[in-house]
Amino acid sequence: MVHPKKVKSLSTAEVASIFQRFSQIDPEPKGELEYVNAFTLLVAVVLSAQATDAGVNKATRRLFELAPSPAAMVALGQAVIEEHIKTIGLYRTKAKNVFLLSQLLLERHNGEVPAEREALEALPGVGRKTANVVLNIFFGQPTMAVDTHVFRVGNRTGMAIGANPLQVEQKLLRIVPQDYLLHAHHWLILHGRYICKARTPQCWQCPIAQWCRYEPKTPPPKAACPLS
């Protein structure tokens, strides 16, 4: 990770150019977690902590067929939830949280997922990032979910330099043009996942390299020598 103090911040105009480029490449970016409603999205995001989206999707396809609602999840029981998600890291703790949050949704919200941050964060296993994802994807609110990818891209590029996720989130909310804010966290996550990777950023094929403050830019890998 580039130390925040070693990178010069991008200007507002440069950030606008970056998101204009993202928009041109992918006008309607989508998250990669599979879900069928607000509840299954919430559960999928809770399960995705310290896990890949692909791994979560593999584990939840059958789970969501059996329990697409809080009532069905509670009826399933914690032990059965564990069996379905045991390929995911921290699965016992996550199964407990999924069971408990399902109970609380029934008790406090008539089985509906609330569209308010405070109510979401009051649920077991739901932190600020998880709440932001649900509010953005399902309820269409222009929130900024800062995961490890967004945190890295914000700091490395100079777009939003911060020592912690909340600082990066607040800076992005201030500097990202309003027209791009709804999709911004998706663009940044996908960029960090596939281009601006942690160990070896693929600068040679980065669509926003001309604005990025990261130096030195990573050169393309050397071509394999042909067999003689």
mmCIF file of the C-alpha atoms, coordinates in Angstrom:
data_MODEL
# 
_entry.id   MODEL 
# 
loop_
_atom_site.group_PDB 
_atom_site.id 
_atom_site.type_symbol 
_atom_site.label_atom_id 
_atom_site.label_alt_id 
_atom_site.label_comp_id 
_atom_site.label_asym_id 
_atom_site.label_entity_id 
_atom_site.label_seq_id 
_atom_site.pdbx_PDB_ins_code 
_atom_site.Cartn_x 
_atom_site.Cartn_y 
_atom_site.Cartn_z 
_atom_site.occupancy 
_atom_site.B_iso_or_equiv 
_atom_site.pdbx_formal_charge 
_atom_site.auth_seq_id 
_atom_site.auth_comp_id 
_atom_site.auth_asym_id 
_atom_site.auth_atom_id 
_atom_site.pdbx_PDB_model_num 
ATOM 1   C CA . MET A 1 1   ? 0.000   0.000   0.000   1.00 0.00 ? 1   MET A CA 1 
ATOM 2   C CA . VAL A 1 2   ? 1.257   3.454   -0.901  1.00 0.00 ? 2   VAL A CA 1 
ATOM 3   C CA . HIS A 1 3   ? 1.612   5.579   2.211   1.00 0.00 ? 3   HIS A CA 1 
ATOM 4   C CA . PRO A 1 4   ? -1.018  8.353   2.064   1.00 0.00 ? 4   PRO A CA 1 
ATOM 5   C CA . LYS A 1 5   ? 1.531   11.106  2.714   1.00 0.00 ? 5   LYS A CA 1 
ATOM 6   C CA . LYS A 1 6   ? 3.676   10.083  -0.278  1.00 0.00 ? 6   LYS A CA 1 
ATOM 7   C CA . VAL A 1 7   ? 0.987   10.651  -2.903  1.00 0.00 ? 7   VAL A CA 1 
ATOM 8   C CA . LYS A 1 8   ? -0.228  14.010  -4.178  1.00 0.00 ? 8   LYS A CA 1 
ATOM 9   C CA . SER A 1 9   ? -3.997  14.363  -4.302  1.00 0.00 ? 9   SER A CA 1 
ATOM 10  C CA . LEU A 1 10  ? -5.763  14.488  -7.651  1.00 0.00 ? 10  LEU A CA 1 
ATOM 11  C CA . SER A 1 11  ? -7.647  17.628  -8.603  1.00 0.00 ? 11  SER A CA 1 
ATOM 12  C CA . THR A 1 12  ? -11.415 17.742  -8.892  1.00 0.00 ? 12  THR A CA 1 
ATOM 13  C CA . ALA A 1 13  ? -11.087 17.956  -12.676 1.00 0.00 ? 13  ALA A CA 1 
ATOM 14  C CA . GLU A 1 14  ? -8.832  14.897  -12.779 1.00 0.00 ? 14  GLU A CA 1 
ATOM 15  C CA . VAL A 1 15  ? -11.262 12.865  -10.680 1.00 0.00 ? 15  VAL A CA 1 
ATOM 16  C CA . ALA A 1 16  ? -14.099 13.915  -12.982 1.00 0.00 ? 16  ALA A CA 1 
ATOM 17  C CA . SER A 1 17  ? -12.057 12.728  -15.973 1.00 0.00 ? 17  SER A CA 1 
ATOM 18  C CA . ILE A 1 18  ? -11.435 9.373   -14.304 1.00 0.00 ? 18  ILE A CA 1 
ATOM 19  C CA . PHE A 1 19  ? -15.125 8.718   -13.720 1.00 0.00 ? 19  PHE A CA 1 
ATOM 20  C CA . GLN A 1 20  ? -16.020 9.921   -17.177 1.00 0.00 ? 20  GLN A CA 1 
ATOM 21  C CA . ARG A 1 21  ? -13.610 7.285   -18.512 1.00 0.00 ? 21  ARG A CA 1 
ATOM 22  C CA . PHE A 1 22  ? -15.076 4.591   -16.251 1.00 0.00 ? 22  PHE A CA 1 
ATOM 23  C CA . SER A 1 23  ? -18.555 5.537   -17.457 1.00 0.00 ? 23  SER A CA 1 
ATOM 24  C CA . GLN A 1 24  ? -17.525 5.313   -21.090 1.00 0.00 ? 24  GLN A CA 1 
ATOM 25  C CA . ILE A 1 25  ? -16.088 1.835   -20.578 1.00 0.00 ? 25  ILE A CA 1 
ATOM 26  C CA . ASP A 1 26  ? -18.911 0.437   -18.428 1.00 0.00 ? 26  ASP A CA 1 
ATOM 27  C CA . PRO A 1 27  ? -21.990 2.687   -18.196 1.00 0.00 ? 27  PRO A CA 1 
ATOM 28  C CA . GLU A 1 28  ? -23.947 0.361   -15.872 1.00 0.00 ? 28  GLU A CA 1 
ATOM 29  C CA . PRO A 1 29  ? -21.495 -1.491  -13.600 1.00 0.00 ? 29  PRO A CA 1 
ATOM 30  C CA . LYS A 1 30  ? -22.892 -4.288  -11.471 1.00 0.00 ? 30  LYS A CA 1 
ATOM 31  C CA . GLY A 1 31  ? -21.748 -6.025  -8.324  1.00 0.00 ? 31  GLY A CA 1 
ATOM 32  C CA . GLU A 1 32  ? -20.760 -9.660  -8.648  1.00 0.00 ? 32  GLU A CA 1 
ATOM 33  C CA . LEU A 1 33  ? -22.686 -11.079 -5.691  1.00 0.00 ? 33  LEU A CA 1 
ATOM 34  C CA . GLU A 1 34  ? -25.788 -13.067 -6.635  1.00 0.00 ? 34  GLU A CA 1 
ATOM 35  C CA . TYR A 1 35  ? -29.081 -12.261 -4.894  1.00 0.00 ? 35  TYR A CA 1 
ATOM 36  C CA . VAL A 1 36  ? -32.829 -12.340 -5.522  1.00 0.00 ? 36  VAL A CA 1 
ATOM 37  C CA . ASN A 1 37  ? -34.121 -9.640  -3.167  1.00 0.00 ? 37  ASN A CA 1 
ATOM 38  C CA . ALA A 1 38  ? -32.988 -7.173  -0.496  1.00 0.00 ? 38  ALA A CA 1 
ATOM 39  C CA . PHE A 1 39  ? -32.721 -9.894  2.139   1.00 0.00 ? 39  PHE A CA 1 
ATOM 40  C CA . THR A 1 40  ? -30.525 -12.233 0.107   1.00 0.00 ? 40  THR A CA 1 
ATOM 41  C CA . LEU A 1 41  ? -28.357 -9.281  -0.919  1.00 0.00 ? 41  LEU A CA 1 
ATOM 42  C CA . LEU A 1 42  ? -27.896 -8.363  2.737   1.00 0.00 ? 42  LEU A CA 1 
ATOM 43  C CA . VAL A 1 43  ? -26.965 -11.937 3.626   1.00 0.00 ? 43  VAL A CA 1 
ATOM 44  C CA . ALA A 1 44  ? -24.576 -12.231 0.679   1.00 0.00 ? 44  ALA A CA 1 
ATOM 45  C CA . VAL A 1 45  ? -22.748 -9.047  1.671   1.00 0.00 ? 45  VAL A CA 1 
ATOM 46  C CA . VAL A 1 46  ? -22.485 -10.188 5.299   1.00 0.00 ? 46  VAL A CA 1 
ATOM 47  C CA . LEU A 1 47  ? -20.995 -13.470 4.082   1.00 0.00 ? 47  LEU A CA 1 
ATOM 48  C CA . SER A 1 48  ? -18.575 -11.738 1.702   1.00 0.00 ? 48  SER A CA 1 
ATOM 49  C CA . ALA A 1 49  ? -16.372 -10.323 4.471   1.00 0.00 ? 49  ALA A CA 1 
ATOM 50  C CA . GLN A 1 50  ? -12.895 -11.849 4.019   1.00 0.00 ? 50  GLN A CA 1 
ATOM 51  C CA . ALA A 1 51  ? -14.236 -14.022 1.216   1.00 0.00 ? 51  ALA A CA 1 
ATOM 52  C CA . THR A 1 52  ? -14.454 -13.797 -2.563  1.00 0.00 ? 52  THR A CA 1 
ATOM 53  C CA . ASP A 1 53  ? -17.715 -13.038 -4.333  1.00 0.00 ? 53  ASP A CA 1 
ATOM 54  C CA . ALA A 1 54  ? -17.297 -16.217 -6.377  1.00 0.00 ? 54  ALA A CA 1 
ATOM 55  C CA . GLY A 1 55  ? -16.944 -18.280 -3.215  1.00 0.00 ? 55  GLY A CA 1 
ATOM 56  C CA . VAL A 1 56  ? -19.989 -16.667 -1.648  1.00 0.00 ? 56  VAL A CA 1 
ATOM 57  C CA . ASN A 1 57  ? -22.077 -17.213 -4.777  1.00 0.00 ? 57  ASN A CA 1 
ATOM 58  C CA . LYS A 1 58  ? -21.159 -20.895 -4.862  1.00 0.00 ? 58  LYS A CA 1 
ATOM 59  C CA . ALA A 1 59  ? -22.217 -21.326 -1.239  1.00 0.00 ? 59  ALA A CA 1 
ATOM 60  C CA . THR A 1 60  ? -25.430 -19.300 -1.356  1.00 0.00 ? 60  THR A CA 1 
ATOM 61  C CA . ARG A 1 61  ? -27.139 -20.573 -4.498  1.00 0.00 ? 61  ARG A CA 1 
ATOM 62  C CA . ARG A 1 62  ? -28.745 -23.514 -2.720  1.00 0.00 ? 62  ARG A CA 1 
ATOM 63  C CA . LEU A 1 63  ? -29.130 -21.584 0.553   1.00 0.00 ? 63  LEU A CA 1 
ATOM 64  C CA . PHE A 1 64  ? -31.141 -18.854 -1.142  1.00 0.00 ? 64  PHE A CA 1 
ATOM 65  C CA . GLU A 1 65  ? -33.334 -21.409 -2.884  1.00 0.00 ? 65  GLU A CA 1 
ATOM 66  C CA . LEU A 1 66  ? -34.242 -22.830 0.514   1.00 0.00 ? 66  LEU A CA 1 
ATOM 67  C CA . ALA A 1 67  ? -34.346 -19.549 2.441   1.00 0.00 ? 67  ALA A CA 1 
ATOM 68  C CA . PRO A 1 68  ? -35.055 -16.433 0.364   1.00 0.00 ? 68  PRO A CA 1 
ATOM 69  C CA . SER A 1 69  ? -36.681 -14.651 3.315   1.00 0.00 ? 69  SER A CA 1 
ATOM 70  C CA . PRO A 1 70  ? -35.929 -14.004 6.998   1.00 0.00 ? 70  PRO A CA 1 
ATOM 71  C CA . ALA A 1 71  ? -38.716 -16.363 8.097   1.00 0.00 ? 71  ALA A CA 1 
ATOM 72  C CA . ALA A 1 72  ? -37.397 -19.182 5.928   1.00 0.00 ? 72  ALA A CA 1 
ATOM 73  C CA . MET A 1 73  ? -33.839 -18.571 7.149   1.00 0.00 ? 73  MET A CA 1 
ATOM 74  C CA . VAL A 1 74  ? -34.913 -18.747 10.790  1.00 0.00 ? 74  VAL A CA 1 
ATOM 75  C CA . ALA A 1 75  ? -36.866 -21.923 10.059  1.00 0.00 ? 75  ALA A CA 1 
ATOM 76  C CA . LEU A 1 76  ? -33.782 -23.417 8.470   1.00 0.00 ? 76  LEU A CA 1 
ATOM 77  C CA . GLY A 1 77  ? -31.828 -22.987 11.705  1.00 0.00 ? 77  GLY A CA 1 
ATOM 78  C CA . GLN A 1 78  ? -28.249 -22.008 12.440  1.00 0.00 ? 78  GLN A CA 1 
ATOM 79  C CA . ALA A 1 79  ? -26.805 -25.513 12.090  1.00 0.00 ? 79  ALA A CA 1 
ATOM 80  C CA . VAL A 1 80  ? -28.223 -25.966 8.589   1.00 0.00 ? 80  VAL A CA 1 
ATOM 81  C CA . ILE A 1 81  ? -27.039 -22.498 7.579   1.00 0.00 ? 81  ILE A CA 1 
ATOM 82  C CA . GLU A 1 82  ? -23.562 -23.534 8.702   1.00 0.00 ? 82  GLU A CA 1 
ATOM 83  C CA . GLU A 1 83  ? -23.685 -26.608 6.490   1.00 0.00 ? 83  GLU A CA 1 
ATOM 84  C CA . HIS A 1 84  ? -24.485 -24.522 3.431   1.00 0.00 ? 84  HIS A CA 1 
ATOM 85  C CA . ILE A 1 85  ? -21.768 -21.907 3.981   1.00 0.00 ? 85  ILE A CA 1 
ATOM 86  C CA . LYS A 1 86  ? -18.974 -24.009 5.501   1.00 0.00 ? 86  LYS A CA 1 
ATOM 87  C CA . THR A 1 87  ? -16.737 -23.376 2.471   1.00 0.00 ? 87  THR A CA 1 
ATOM 88  C CA . ILE A 1 88  ? -16.621 -19.684 3.452   1.00 0.00 ? 88  ILE A CA 1 
ATOM 89  C CA . GLY A 1 89  ? -14.135 -18.376 5.997   1.00 0.00 ? 89  GLY A CA 1 
ATOM 90  C CA . LEU A 1 90  ? -15.463 -17.719 9.515   1.00 0.00 ? 90  LEU A CA 1 
ATOM 91  C CA . TYR A 1 91  ? -18.587 -19.642 8.548   1.00 0.00 ? 91  TYR A CA 1 
ATOM 92  C CA . ARG A 1 92  ? -19.719 -20.420 12.110  1.00 0.00 ? 92  ARG A CA 1 
ATOM 93  C CA . THR A 1 93  ? -19.726 -16.767 13.167  1.00 0.00 ? 93  THR A CA 1 
ATOM 94  C CA . LYS A 1 94  ? -21.341 -15.751 9.892   1.00 0.00 ? 94  LYS A CA 1 
ATOM 95  C CA . ALA A 1 95  ? -24.057 -18.403 10.200  1.00 0.00 ? 95  ALA A CA 1 
ATOM 96  C CA . LYS A 1 96  ? -24.854 -17.143 13.680  1.00 0.00 ? 96  LYS A CA 1 
ATOM 97  C CA . ASN A 1 97  ? -25.076 -13.556 12.418  1.00 0.00 ? 97  ASN A CA 1 
ATOM 98  C CA . VAL A 1 98  ? -27.300 -14.537 9.489   1.00 0.00 ? 98  VAL A CA 1 
ATOM 99  C CA . PHE A 1 99  ? -29.637 -16.420 11.823  1.00 0.00 ? 99  PHE A CA 1 
ATOM 100 C CA . LEU A 1 100 ? -29.787 -13.578 14.359  1.00 0.00 ? 100 LEU A CA 1 
ATOM 101 C CA . LEU A 1 101 ? -30.224 -10.800 11.804  1.00 0.00 ? 101 LEU A CA 1 
ATOM 102 C CA . SER A 1 102 ? -33.056 -12.801 10.250  1.00 0.00 ? 102 SER A CA 1 
ATOM 103 C CA . GLN A 1 103 ? -34.734 -12.981 13.652  1.00 0.00 ? 103 GLN A CA 1 
ATOM 104 C CA . LEU A 1 104 ? -34.316 -9.244  14.206  1.00 0.00 ? 104 LEU A CA 1 
ATOM 105 C CA . LEU A 1 105 ? -35.704 -8.419  10.774  1.00 0.00 ? 105 LEU A CA 1 
ATOM 106 C CA . LEU A 1 106 ? -38.835 -10.342 11.735  1.00 0.00 ? 106 LEU A CA 1 
ATOM 107 C CA . GLU A 1 107 ? -39.053 -8.788  15.201  1.00 0.00 ? 107 GLU A CA 1 
ATOM 108 C CA . ARG A 1 108 ? -38.244 -5.183  14.326  1.00 0.00 ? 108 ARG A CA 1 
ATOM 109 C CA . HIS A 1 109 ? -39.046 -4.711  10.634  1.00 0.00 ? 109 HIS A CA 1 
ATOM 110 C CA . ASN A 1 110 ? -41.833 -7.173  9.770   1.00 0.00 ? 110 ASN A CA 1 
ATOM 111 C CA . GLY A 1 111 ? -39.371 -9.248  7.779   1.00 0.00 ? 111 GLY A CA 1 
ATOM 112 C CA . GLU A 1 112 ? -38.337 -6.359  5.527   1.00 0.00 ? 112 GLU A CA 1 
ATOM 113 C CA . VAL A 1 113 ? -34.818 -5.020  5.053   1.00 0.00 ? 113 VAL A CA 1 
ATOM 114 C CA . PRO A 1 114 ? -34.761 -1.395  6.239   1.00 0.00 ? 114 PRO A CA 1 
ATOM 115 C CA . ALA A 1 115 ? -33.543 1.354   3.930   1.00 0.00 ? 115 ALA A CA 1 
ATOM 116 C CA . GLU A 1 116 ? -31.909 3.327   6.751   1.00 0.00 ? 116 GLU A CA 1 
ATOM 117 C CA . ARG A 1 117 ? -28.251 3.059   7.707   1.00 0.00 ? 117 ARG A CA 1 
ATOM 118 C CA . GLU A 1 118 ? -28.821 3.140   11.476  1.00 0.00 ? 118 GLU A CA 1 
ATOM 119 C CA . ALA A 1 119 ? -31.328 0.296   11.327  1.00 0.00 ? 119 ALA A CA 1 
ATOM 120 C CA . LEU A 1 120 ? -29.065 -1.789  9.106   1.00 0.00 ? 120 LEU A CA 1 
ATOM 121 C CA . GLU A 1 121 ? -26.002 -1.282  11.282  1.00 0.00 ? 121 GLU A CA 1 
ATOM 122 C CA . ALA A 1 122 ? -28.003 -2.408  14.312  1.00 0.00 ? 122 ALA A CA 1 
ATOM 123 C CA . LEU A 1 123 ? -28.200 -5.896  12.787  1.00 0.00 ? 123 LEU A CA 1 
ATOM 124 C CA . PRO A 1 124 ? -25.602 -8.568  13.719  1.00 0.00 ? 124 PRO A CA 1 
ATOM 125 C CA . GLY A 1 125 ? -22.691 -8.720  11.291  1.00 0.00 ? 125 GLY A CA 1 
ATOM 126 C CA . VAL A 1 126 ? -23.691 -5.524  9.501   1.00 0.00 ? 126 VAL A CA 1 
ATOM 127 C CA . GLY A 1 127 ? -21.105 -2.754  9.548   1.00 0.00 ? 127 GLY A CA 1 
ATOM 128 C CA . ARG A 1 128 ? -20.859 0.499   7.649   1.00 0.00 ? 128 ARG A CA 1 
ATOM 129 C CA . LYS A 1 129 ? -19.509 -1.052  4.457   1.00 0.00 ? 129 LYS A CA 1 
ATOM 130 C CA . THR A 1 130 ? -22.235 -3.721  4.353   1.00 0.00 ? 130 THR A CA 1 
ATOM 131 C CA . ALA A 1 131 ? -24.922 -1.116  4.968   1.00 0.00 ? 131 ALA A CA 1 
ATOM 132 C CA . ASN A 1 132 ? -23.507 1.067   2.195   1.00 0.00 ? 132 ASN A CA 1 
ATOM 133 C CA . VAL A 1 133 ? -23.580 -1.810  -0.287  1.00 0.00 ? 133 VAL A CA 1 
ATOM 134 C CA . VAL A 1 134 ? -27.223 -2.641  0.447   1.00 0.00 ? 134 VAL A CA 1 
ATOM 135 C CA . LEU A 1 135 ? -28.299 1.007   0.417   1.00 0.00 ? 135 LEU A CA 1 
ATOM 136 C CA . ASN A 1 136 ? -26.535 1.551   -2.898  1.00 0.00 ? 136 ASN A CA 1 
ATOM 137 C CA . ILE A 1 137 ? -27.355 -1.598  -4.830  1.00 0.00 ? 137 ILE A CA 1 
ATOM 138 C CA . PHE A 1 138 ? -30.899 -2.282  -3.691  1.00 0.00 ? 138 PHE A CA 1 
ATOM 139 C CA . PHE A 1 139 ? -32.206 1.095   -2.597  1.00 0.00 ? 139 PHE A CA 1 
ATOM 140 C CA . GLY A 1 140 ? -30.347 3.232   -5.141  1.00 0.00 ? 140 GLY A CA 1 
ATOM 141 C CA . GLN A 1 141 ? -28.729 5.553   -2.629  1.00 0.00 ? 141 GLN A CA 1 
ATOM 142 C CA . PRO A 1 142 ? -25.429 7.212   -3.660  1.00 0.00 ? 142 PRO A CA 1 
ATOM 143 C CA . THR A 1 143 ? -23.379 5.665   -0.866  1.00 0.00 ? 143 THR A CA 1 
ATOM 144 C CA . MET A 1 144 ? -19.695 4.745   -1.029  1.00 0.00 ? 144 MET A CA 1 
ATOM 145 C CA . ALA A 1 145 ? -18.805 1.271   0.210   1.00 0.00 ? 145 ALA A CA 1 
ATOM 146 C CA . VAL A 1 146 ? -15.073 1.238   0.927   1.00 0.00 ? 146 VAL A CA 1 
ATOM 147 C CA . ASP A 1 147 ? -13.636 -2.260  0.869   1.00 0.00 ? 147 ASP A CA 1 
ATOM 148 C CA . THR A 1 148 ? -9.965  -3.174  0.503   1.00 0.00 ? 148 THR A CA 1 
ATOM 149 C CA . HIS A 1 149 ? -10.070 -2.477  -3.250  1.00 0.00 ? 149 HIS A CA 1 
ATOM 150 C CA . VAL A 1 150 ? -11.641 0.970   -2.967  1.00 0.00 ? 150 VAL A CA 1 
ATOM 151 C CA . PHE A 1 151 ? -9.287  1.862   -0.111  1.00 0.00 ? 151 PHE A CA 1 
ATOM 152 C CA . ARG A 1 152 ? -6.258  0.841   -2.201  1.00 0.00 ? 152 ARG A CA 1 
ATOM 153 C CA . VAL A 1 153 ? -7.388  2.608   -5.380  1.00 0.00 ? 153 VAL A CA 1 
ATOM 154 C CA . GLY A 1 154 ? -8.310  5.778   -3.507  1.00 0.00 ? 154 GLY A CA 1 
ATOM 155 C CA . ASN A 1 155 ? -4.892  6.015   -1.867  1.00 0.00 ? 155 ASN A CA 1 
ATOM 156 C CA . ARG A 1 156 ? -2.741  4.682   -4.697  1.00 0.00 ? 156 ARG A CA 1 
ATOM 157 C CA . THR A 1 157 ? -4.171  6.937   -7.390  1.00 0.00 ? 157 THR A CA 1 
ATOM 158 C CA . GLY A 1 158 ? -4.326  10.030  -5.209  1.00 0.00 ? 158 GLY A CA 1 
ATOM 159 C CA . MET A 1 159 ? -8.079  10.223  -5.699  1.00 0.00 ? 159 MET A CA 1 
ATOM 160 C CA . ALA A 1 160 ? -8.971  9.928   -2.005  1.00 0.00 ? 160 ALA A CA 1 
ATOM 161 C CA . ILE A 1 161 ? -6.051  9.713   0.382   1.00 0.00 ? 161 ILE A CA 1 
ATOM 162 C CA . GLY A 1 162 ? -6.973  8.514   3.848   1.00 0.00 ? 162 GLY A CA 1 
ATOM 163 C CA . ALA A 1 163 ? -5.596  6.494   6.738   1.00 0.00 ? 163 ALA A CA 1 
ATOM 164 C CA . ASN A 1 164 ? -8.783  4.470   7.202   1.00 0.00 ? 164 ASN A CA 1 
ATOM 165 C CA . PRO A 1 165 ? -11.885 3.468   5.213   1.00 0.00 ? 165 PRO A CA 1 
ATOM 166 C CA . LEU A 1 166 ? -14.088 6.195   6.692   1.00 0.00 ? 166 LEU A CA 1 
ATOM 167 C CA . GLN A 1 167 ? -11.655 8.939   5.641   1.00 0.00 ? 167 GLN A CA 1 
ATOM 168 C CA . VAL A 1 168 ? -11.503 7.523   2.116   1.00 0.00 ? 168 VAL A CA 1 
ATOM 169 C CA . GLU A 1 169 ? -15.296 7.232   1.991   1.00 0.00 ? 169 GLU A CA 1 
ATOM 170 C CA . GLN A 1 170 ? -15.807 10.831  3.089   1.00 0.00 ? 170 GLN A CA 1 
ATOM 171 C CA . LYS A 1 171 ? -13.252 12.165  0.602   1.00 0.00 ? 171 LYS A CA 1 
ATOM 172 C CA . LEU A 1 172 ? -14.772 10.198  -2.269  1.00 0.00 ? 172 LEU A CA 1 
ATOM 173 C CA . LEU A 1 173 ? -18.245 11.471  -1.417  1.00 0.00 ? 173 LEU A CA 1 
ATOM 174 C CA . ARG A 1 174 ? -16.885 15.027  -1.605  1.00 0.00 ? 174 ARG A CA 1 
ATOM 175 C CA . ILE A 1 175 ? -14.852 14.722  -4.778  1.00 0.00 ? 175 ILE A CA 1 
ATOM 176 C CA . VAL A 1 176 ? -16.774 12.308  -7.047  1.00 0.00 ? 176 VAL A CA 1 
ATOM 177 C CA . PRO A 1 177 ? -19.094 14.262  -9.365  1.00 0.00 ? 177 PRO A CA 1 
ATOM 178 C CA . GLN A 1 178 ? -22.755 13.824  -8.454  1.00 0.00 ? 178 GLN A CA 1 
ATOM 179 C CA . ASP A 1 179 ? -23.602 12.369  -11.861 1.00 0.00 ? 179 ASP A CA 1 
ATOM 180 C CA . TYR A 1 180 ? -21.226 9.455   -11.222 1.00 0.00 ? 180 TYR A CA 1 
ATOM 181 C CA . LEU A 1 181 ? -21.771 8.896   -7.508  1.00 0.00 ? 181 LEU A CA 1 
ATOM 182 C CA . LEU A 1 182 ? -24.377 6.136   -7.741  1.00 0.00 ? 182 LEU A CA 1 
ATOM 183 C CA . HIS A 1 183 ? -22.027 3.779   -9.617  1.00 0.00 ? 183 HIS A CA 1 
ATOM 184 C CA . ALA A 1 184 ? -18.710 5.049   -8.240  1.00 0.00 ? 184 ALA A CA 1 
ATOM 185 C CA . HIS A 1 185 ? -18.045 2.315   -5.700  1.00 0.00 ? 185 HIS A CA 1 
ATOM 186 C CA . HIS A 1 186 ? -18.715 -0.396  -8.311  1.00 0.00 ? 186 HIS A CA 1 
ATOM 187 C CA . TRP A 1 187 ? -16.269 1.148   -10.759 1.00 0.00 ? 187 TRP A CA 1 
ATOM 188 C CA . LEU A 1 188 ? -13.615 1.440   -8.059  1.00 0.00 ? 188 LEU A CA 1 
ATOM 189 C CA . ILE A 1 189 ? -14.123 -2.102  -6.743  1.00 0.00 ? 189 ILE A CA 1 
ATOM 190 C CA . LEU A 1 190 ? -13.929 -3.634  -10.204 1.00 0.00 ? 190 LEU A CA 1 
ATOM 191 C CA . HIS A 1 191 ? -10.912 -1.507  -11.087 1.00 0.00 ? 191 HIS A CA 1 
ATOM 192 C CA . GLY A 1 192 ? -9.117  -2.611  -7.925  1.00 0.00 ? 192 GLY A CA 1 
ATOM 193 C CA . ARG A 1 193 ? -10.098 -6.246  -8.389  1.00 0.00 ? 193 ARG A CA 1 
ATOM 194 C CA . TYR A 1 194 ? -9.015  -6.632  -12.000 1.00 0.00 ? 194 TYR A CA 1 
ATOM 195 C CA . ILE A 1 195 ? -6.562  -3.822  -12.871 1.00 0.00 ? 195 ILE A CA 1 
ATOM 196 C CA . CYS A 1 196 ? -5.194  -1.981  -9.837  1.00 0.00 ? 196 CYS A CA 1 
ATOM 197 C CA . LYS A 1 197 ? -4.312  -5.188  -7.999  1.00 0.00 ? 197 LYS A CA 1 
ATOM 198 C CA . ALA A 1 198 ? -2.605  -5.138  -4.634  1.00 0.00 ? 198 ALA A CA 1 
ATOM 199 C CA . ARG A 1 199 ? 0.711   -6.780  -5.463  1.00 0.00 ? 199 ARG A CA 1 
ATOM 200 C CA . THR A 1 200 ? 1.135   -6.042  -9.149  1.00 0.00 ? 200 THR A CA 1 
ATOM 201 C CA . PRO A 1 201 ? -1.089  -3.302  -10.550 1.00 0.00 ? 201 PRO A CA 1 
ATOM 202 C CA . GLN A 1 202 ? -1.563  -3.737  -14.286 1.00 0.00 ? 202 GLN A CA 1 
ATOM 203 C CA . CYS A 1 203 ? -0.603  -0.168  -15.129 1.00 0.00 ? 203 CYS A CA 1 
ATOM 204 C CA . TRP A 1 204 ? 0.178   -1.038  -18.755 1.00 0.00 ? 204 TRP A CA 1 
ATOM 205 C CA . GLN A 1 205 ? -3.500  -1.659  -19.443 1.00 0.00 ? 205 GLN A CA 1 
ATOM 206 C CA . CYS A 1 206 ? -5.034  0.811   -16.988 1.00 0.00 ? 206 CYS A CA 1 
ATOM 207 C CA . PRO A 1 207 ? -7.627  3.110   -18.574 1.00 0.00 ? 207 PRO A CA 1 
ATOM 208 C CA . ILE A 1 208 ? -6.973  5.880   -16.038 1.00 0.00 ? 208 ILE A CA 1 
ATOM 209 C CA . ALA A 1 209 ? -3.159  5.697   -15.917 1.00 0.00 ? 209 ALA A CA 1 
ATOM 210 C CA . GLN A 1 210 ? -2.732  9.219   -17.305 1.00 0.00 ? 210 GLN A CA 1 
ATOM 211 C CA . TRP A 1 211 ? -4.297  10.690  -14.154 1.00 0.00 ? 211 TRP A CA 1 
ATOM 212 C CA . CYS A 1 212 ? -3.019  8.200   -11.580 1.00 0.00 ? 212 CYS A CA 1 
ATOM 213 C CA . ARG A 1 213 ? -0.313  9.382   -9.156  1.00 0.00 ? 213 ARG A CA 1 
ATOM 214 C CA . TYR A 1 214 ? 1.140   5.911   -8.583  1.00 0.00 ? 214 TYR A CA 1 
ATOM 215 C CA . GLU A 1 215 ? 4.830   5.733   -9.469  1.00 0.00 ? 215 GLU A CA 1 
ATOM 216 C CA . PRO A 1 216 ? 6.654   3.984   -10.869 1.00 0.00 ? 216 PRO A CA 1 
ATOM 217 C CA . LYS A 1 217 ? 4.042   2.539   -13.180 1.00 0.00 ? 217 LYS A CA 1 
ATOM 218 C CA . THR A 1 218 ? 4.255   -1.241  -13.462 1.00 0.00 ? 218 THR A CA 1 
ATOM 219 C CA . PRO A 1 219 ? 5.629   -2.275  -16.876 1.00 0.00 ? 219 PRO A CA 1 
ATOM 220 C CA . PRO A 1 220 ? 4.026   -5.077  -18.886 1.00 0.00 ? 220 PRO A CA 1 
ATOM 221 C CA . PRO A 1 221 ? 5.376   -8.567  -18.191 1.00 0.00 ? 221 PRO A CA 1 
ATOM 222 C CA . LYS A 1 222 ? 8.184   -9.708  -20.432 1.00 0.00 ? 222 LYS A CA 1 
ATOM 223 C CA . ALA A 1 223 ? 7.115   -12.049 -23.191 1.00 0.00 ? 223 ALA A CA 1 
ATOM 224 C CA . ALA A 1 224 ? 8.178   -15.641 -22.711 1.00 0.00 ? 224 ALA A CA 1 
ATOM 225 C CA . CYS A 1 225 ? 11.235  -16.575 -24.733 1.00 0.00 ? 225 CYS A CA 1 
ATOM 226 C CA . PRO A 1 226 ? 10.356  -18.863 -27.658 1.00 0.00 ? 226 PRO A CA 1 
ATOM 227 C CA . LEU A 1 227 ? 11.810  -22.342 -27.601 1.00 0.00 ? 227 LEU A CA 1 
ATOM 228 C CA . SER A 1 228 ? 14.873  -22.703 -29.770 1.00 0.00 ? 228 SER A CA 1 
# 
